[in-house]
């Protein structure tokens, strides 16, 4: 399976989380639109349809990429 680079995934996860918090605070149309755009991008990259699922998959892919970069114990 092809996955996005972990840094891109991290950036999108952080953006979605930040925009969710901002939307809860200000409920502006601009913030809602920015969240929709970020969520759409993350869903496409993770091959999912809902933001919560996309966030879960992205975090799992980031964790797996991090695990693969760690040296094996001797």
WORA-V952726 format. One line per field, one symbol per residue. ss: DSSP state (H for helix, E for strand, C for the rest). phi: phi as a letter, one per 40 degrees, with the letter a starting at -180 (. if undefined). psi: psi as a letter, one per 40 degrees, with the letter a starting at -180 (. if undefined). A space follows every 10 residues. Layout:
ss->???
phi->???
psi->???
This chain:
ss->CCCCCHHHHH HHHHHHHHHH HHHHHHCCHH HHHHHHHHHH HHHHHHCCCC HHHHHHHHHH HHHHHHHHHC CCCC
phi->.cbccdcccd dccccccccc cccccbfccc cccccdcccd ccccccfbbb ddcccccccc cccccccccc cccc
psi->hhiihddddd dddddddddd dddddefidd dddddddddd dddddefiei dddddddddd ddddddddeh iii.
